[in-house]
Amino acid sequence: RRQLGAGSGFIFDAEGYILTNEHVVAGADEIEVTVLGSKEPYQAELLGADFDLDLAVLKIEGDAPFPTLPLGDSSELRVGDWVTAIGNPLGFDHTVSVGVLSANEREIRIPDQQERRYREYEHLLQTDAAINQGNSGGPLLNLNGEVIGINTAVSAQAQGIGFAIPTSTVVSVLDKLKSNEPIPRPFIGVGLTDINESWVDELGLEDAKGAIITQVQANTTASRAGLQPYDVIIEMEGEPVENAQQFVDRIRRAEIGERITLTIVR
């Protein structure tokens, strides 16, 4: 039996480059793209995809340049700004819904049945614009018609709670997805946790701010730098570290091979 699935996407480059979610095209033997105004679907090639970011880039061929949607700056959005979602919800193609940006920096965890593991989403935009099954991969637009997010997930237990991957995440990896290059992720080789208030006196700290190292992996940057379990990271490049997650986020924003200075309490 042949299993069929449907999702959404948008053309961001006139040569026929399409951005969508990885989970929309994962495991597909053939990918067909229907474009408004074209009688026949296009056969698409999957150029590159990333499970963790849930992003994929497709390529279609045409005789003339394709119309495109420009990528906007998601960091300029404010909570309460109007947004528009376009997609293929439940097979109703090119459906438009309108709402507002409800929140920034949302984190959600969704099981992926095909991969038998979880997708860990971070830094998502939350919106109350109607997003349903089939909207995945479609654009979330601002009032200037610019893409500021990729519609990705909904809360099945609620109404009006949808999530989109911001373009701030997309633009940094787009070229690598187009060329099917692996996306590097900064990694120093430590396990971390937040500091419990009851540990402050025992560790000789002033407060519970910072990130405590629980383990150091062998043959990593951290081990070569001499970091040890129970070291408490209180600053990175002179800026205070509030908790473990903040430190992880700042490491992920660093460049591969970049030298960083940590201030620790041992």
N, C-alpha and C positions, 0 to 999 in steps of 0.2 A: 504494500500500500504506500502511496505517496502522501506525505503530510505537507499541508500548506500552512503558511502563516503570512500575516500582513503587518506592516508598520508604516512609519512615516519617515521623511527625510527632507532635505532641501539642498539645492544646488548653490554652492558658495563660490564656484569658479566657472567662468564661461566656457572652459574647455570640457566641462561635464563632470566635474568633481562634486560628489554628494556626501554630505555628512549625515550620519544617523547613529543609533545606538548599536553597540556590539551585540546585545541580546536580541536585536531584531533580525540579524543576519547570521547569528552563530549556528554552525552546523548545516548551513544551506548548501545544496548541490547546485542549484540555479537561483539566480536573483533577477527578477524582472522589475523594472521601474516604469511606472505610469506617470507621464507628465501631462499636466493640463494643456489641452490644445493639440496633443499628438494622438493620432488614431491608433497606432500600434505601440505596445510597450517596448522599452529598450532592454537589451540584455546587459546586465551590469557585471563588472569585474570588481571583486573585493580586493582592494589594494593593501590595506592595513587595518588592524583592529587591536584593541586593548581591553582585556576582561576587567581589570581593576578600575579603569576610568569609564568603562562601558561606552566607548566611542569607536566608530568605524568610518572609514572613508571608502566610497565606491567610485567607479569611473564608468561613464557611458559615452558612446561616440555618436556624433551628429554631423550633419553637413554644414551647419551654421552655429555661431556662438549661442550658448544657452543663456536665458535670462537668469539672473542671480539675485540672491539676498545678501546685503552687506552685513558683516559682523560688527556689532556695536560693543561698547564698553559696559560690562555688567556692573563694574564698581561704581558707576555713576548713578545707579538706581537707588531710590529711597523707598522705604516701606510706605505703602499707600499709592505709589506710582501705578498708572494704568499699564496693563500688558495684554497682549493678544496671543492666543495659541491657535495654530493651524495644524491640521493633521487628518488622519484617517480613522477616527474612532469607530469601532464596531463595524467597519466596512463602509461607513458613510464618508466617502472621500472628499477632501478639501473642505472640511468642516472648520468653521471659525468660532472661537469662543473668547469671551472678554472677561477680565477680572483685574485684580490689583496684585502687586507684590505684597505678600503677607509677612514674609520674614526672610532674613539672610542666614547663611552659615548653618543650615540644618544638616544633621547627620542621621542617616537611616541604615538599617541592615535588612537585606532582603535575600531569602534563600533562592538559589538558582538550581532548579530541579535537574536540568540537563548536565550541569557541571558537578552537581552534588556538593556544592559549597556555597558560602554566602558572598554576596556582593556588599562591600563596605563603602557606602557613599559618604562623601564629606563636602562641605562648603556649598550645599545645594541652595537654590532659590526655592522658596515656598510661595505658591500662588493659589488663589481661589478660582482662577479661570478653569472652566470645565475641562478636565483631562481624563480620558478613559482608555481602555485597552485598544491599542491601535494608534494612539497618539504618540507612542514612544518614537523618539528620533526626530519628531517634528519641531519646528522653530517656535520659540517664545519671543515675541517682538515687543519693542517699545513703541511709543507713539510716533517715532521718526521712521518706522518700518525697518529698523535694524534688529538683527538677531542678538538677543542678550542671554539666551538660554536654550538648551536642548531638552524638550519635554521627555521625562524619563520614567516617572513612577507616580503612583497615587496611593493614598491610604484607603484600603478596602473597608475599614471600619468607620469611615467618616465621609462627609460630603464637603466638597470645596477645599480639600487639602491635596494639592498636587505638587510635584517637585521637578525641578529642571537643573541640569548641569550648567553652571554659568560659563559665559564665553571666556572669562578670565582663566578658567581651567583649560578650555579648548585651544585657544590661540598658541599656547606654549608648546603644544604637542602636534599641531596640525601638519607641519611640514614632515615630521617623522612618520605620521600615519600615511601621508600621501606617498612617501617613498618606501613604505613597509620596513622602516627601521625600528629596532627595539627602543622603547622609551626608558631611558635610565632613571633610576630613583636613588637619590642620595641616601647613604646608609653608613653608620659608623660602627655598629656592632654591639649595642648595649640593650639590656632590658631595663625598663623604667617603671616607676610607680610614683604616685603622689605621696606626700609626707603626712602621716597621721599626727594629729595634735599631740597624742600621747608620746610620740617619739622625739619631740622638740628638745626636751631637757637631756634625754639620753644621748642624742646626737650632738649636743652642744650648739644648737642653733638658736637664732633669735626669734624665729617664727616658723610657720609651716609652709612658707613659700619655697619653691624650687622643685627639683625632680631628683629622686634618689635612685641610684643605679643598683639594680637587683642582680644583674649578671653581666659579664663581659665575655663575648665570644672570642675564641682564639683566632689568631691570624687576621685580625680586623684593624681598622684604623684606631679604634678605641684601645685595643690591647697594645698596639705599638706606641700609642701616646702615653701609656702607663695608667690609664683609668682602672679603678678597682671597685668591686662591690662595696656598697655603703657610702661611696663618694656621693656628695650632694651637689648637683649642678645648680648654682644660684645666678649665674650670668652667662650669656653668650654674646660675644663681641661687645662687652660692656653694658649690654641691655639686660635688665632683670628677667629671670625666668620664674614665672608664677607657678607653673605646674608642669606635669609630664607631657600632656597633650600639646601645650603651647610650644614646648621645646621640640617635640616631634614635628609639628607644623613648620617651625622655623628651619629645621634641618632639611625638610623636604623642599623648601624654597631655595636652598643653597645650590650652587653649581657643582657638578661632578669635578672632583679634584681641587675644589676651593679650600684654602686653609682657614680654619676658624679657631678662635681663642675662647676657651671656656674658663670660667672662674668656679672653683669647687671648694667645698668644705670637706676635709678628710678627718 
